[in-house]
């Protein structure tokens, strides 16, 4: 039987298909018997085997090729994302800021309804207006195991929850005056699918707004514009030659939270690049 080519697949190969192929490739191949597997079987990317009365799945040659293609596609997207992260980080460094690119933070948000989240400031006060979602927010938002919110559960401020926040780029001014720190969050997007997925997470934006004076989306040219991004965030467009401001971010003034200070104390800022114009001490001296 001739193996199907990737161009003849009856559906677009998504990251969910690639993930399932990867899971089956690395495991004994026990089936889940869900619709995702049904699609992969119908497309000829998987085959069924019966051994000792037990059924398992194995990747066909076309399935292996699809897995390799998906991995290459993900690697290209990751490389493009990391390149833009570094570009934004270096730009911020040149403007006199201390930059962090691998922060893992916990931030508090107030959930005012099953579909709305509000940023909580250092003073413990909500940041209005609520950030709405078209979908119900996930229970616990990554840290608590609790049932979904029901009407009547929320107080005046809302139910406080801790969420996981991993900004692509976080920076503060190099200053000795706390009021001049101006913490910024820059969220980097190089694919439109990732942008649209991110915009369906108001709790994530609420967390960023609670820890930073400004929140920016940096979009690779062609994947979107300011009309796609909520008004509480600024928008930068990354062209081949510049970072162009498509819409400024609303600025909020306030102290940084203590837990954020502690996270920065444990973190290591991005190391500055040594300028090619800066020689070693003693070189070129008269």
Beta strands, then each sheet from edge to edge (+ up, - down):
strand 1: 46-51
strand 2: 54-59
strand 3: 97-100
strand 4: 105-113
strand 5: 116-120
strand 6: 126-132
strand 7: 159-165
strand 8: 169-173
strand 9: 184-189
strand 10: 214-220
strand 11: 234-238
strand 12: 243-247
sheet 1: 1+ 2-
sheet 2: 3+ 8- 9+ 10+ 11+ 12-
sheet 3: 6+ 5- 4+ 7-
end
